[in-house]
């Protein structure tokens, strides 16, 4: 939902190349910040006593950094970063972490979702790479907005305008980032899992390049729940609804 997203491939290698994030094994990798982190499994092995000398659990930020480091070090992503952007994977990881911090009001938390479940994303036609989009929100937000206005008569155009305005407000989507012409859905199939990083939406200016109070510029409310998916199956993403003015 934020602007200037990376257009790198976030598919996870595996059967068919389309897998959500699963166990990352037990190898030690070096993070973009220069620290070595132990990759975590999905849970402790059966009949194995816990290691009381093991380091404390990693923070959600460290886990996100690990995932991004793996993604940006895929050969094709590494090549694209160097050829098109003049960046190393480590630089791209730091920029993406900064983007997530800038868009989050407070801390993030790692959450594993199990289907069936639907997440939505707003897009401008022919502008946003929806299949590669990382910021999503729960379908309940749209349902709540629609129920709030269900007893008020709107023609179709007015209803789309109200929905666009309220979603822009709660998701703090600056005008320059997104025209909000469409809604796309990530439909998580029954039994499938996906890992996301949840946070509250940070407040943003309506027009990011203007000072407040100039030409009606103000701070958008934000505070809706948002989920950052660093890796997902693009085959789960479909067009959900038209919101063209």
NORQUI-V679190 format. One record per residue. OMEGA is omega in whole degrees, -180 to 180 (none if undefined). NEAR is the number of other ideal C-beta (glycine too) atoms within 12 Angstrom. Layout:
BEGIN
OMEGA&NEAR / OMEGA&NEAR
END
This chain:
BEGIN
177&46 / -172&35 / 176&27 / -179&23 / 174&30 / 180&31 / -180&21 / 180&33 / 180&26 / 177&38 / -177&29 / -175&28 / -179&20 / 178&14 / -179&10 / -179&11 / -178&16 / 178&23 / 173&24 / -177&31 / 177&37 / 179&24 / -179&19 / 177&25 / -176&15 / -178&15 / 176&15 / 178&15 / 176&29 / -178&20 / 179&30 / -179&32 / 176&21 / -180&13 / 175&18 / 179&18 / 176&29 / 179&23 / -175&25 / 172&29 / 179&16 / 179&15 / -180&11 / 179&13 / -180&12 / 175&7 / 178&6 / -179&10 / 180&10 / 178&11 / -176&12 / 178&7 / -178&7 / 178&15 / 179&15 / -179&12 / 179&14 / 175&23 / 177&21 / 179&29 / 178&30 / 178&29 / 178&32 / 179&42 / 178&39 / -179&38 / -180&42 / 179&41 / 177&35 / -178&32 / -175&36 / 177&37 / 169&27 / -174&24 / -177&15 / 177&21 / 179&32 / 179&25 / 180&18 / 178&23 / -178&29 / -173&19 / -175&12 / -173&15 / -180&20 / -176&10 / 171&23 / 175&20 / -179&32 / 178&23 / 180&22 / 178&34 / -179&37 / 179&24 / -180&25 / 176&37 / 178&33 / 178&21 / 180&27 / 179&38 / -180&23 / -178&24 / -176&35 / 177&34 / -176&25 / -175&19 / 174&17 / 175&33 / 180&22 / -179&29 / 174&26 / -180&25 / 176&30 / -178&16 / 11&20 / 178&18 / -178&27 / 174&30 / -177&40 / 178&39 / 178&45 / -177&42 / 169&37 / -177&28 / 176&19 / 180&11 / -176&20 / 173&31 / -172&21 / -177&34 / 179&26 / -177&26 / -175&38 / -175&38 / -178&45 / 175&44 / -177&39 / -179&26 / -180&27 / 179&17 / 178&31 / 180&32 / 180&16 / 179&19 / -178&28 / 179&22 / -179&13 / -177&17 / -175&20 / -178&14 / 179&8 / -178&12 / 172&10 / 167&16 / -172&10 / -178&15 / 180&14 / 180&15 / 178&23 / 180&25 / 179&19 / -180&26 / 179&37 / -177&32 / -178&23 / 177&27 / 177&38 / -179&34 / -174&27 / 180&31 / 177&42 / -178&38 / 178&40 / -176&32 / -177&26 / -177&20 / -166&31 / 179&34 / -178&22 / 176&35 / -174&24 / 169&31 / 176&39 / -176&38 / 168&28 / -176&40 / -179&27 / -177&30 / 180&19 / 177&13 / 178&12 / -179&24 / 176&27 / -180&38 / 178&35 / 179&37 / -173&39 / 175&30 / 171&34 / -180&23 / 177&37 / 178&30 / 178&26 / 176&34 / 178&27 / 174&28 / -169&22 / -175&24 / 179&16 / 175&17 / 178&14 / -179&17 / 177&12 / 180&12 / 177&13 / -179&12 / -178&19 / 177&22 / 174&22 / -173&30 / -176&23 / 174&30 / 173&22 / 177&36 / 179&31 / 180&40 / 176&41 / 179&43 / 179&44 / -179&42 / 179&38 / 177&40 / -179&29 / 178&25 / 177&18 / -173&33 / 180&33 / 177&20 / -172&20 / -172&23 / 177&26 / 177&20 / -179&32 / 179&19 / none&19
END
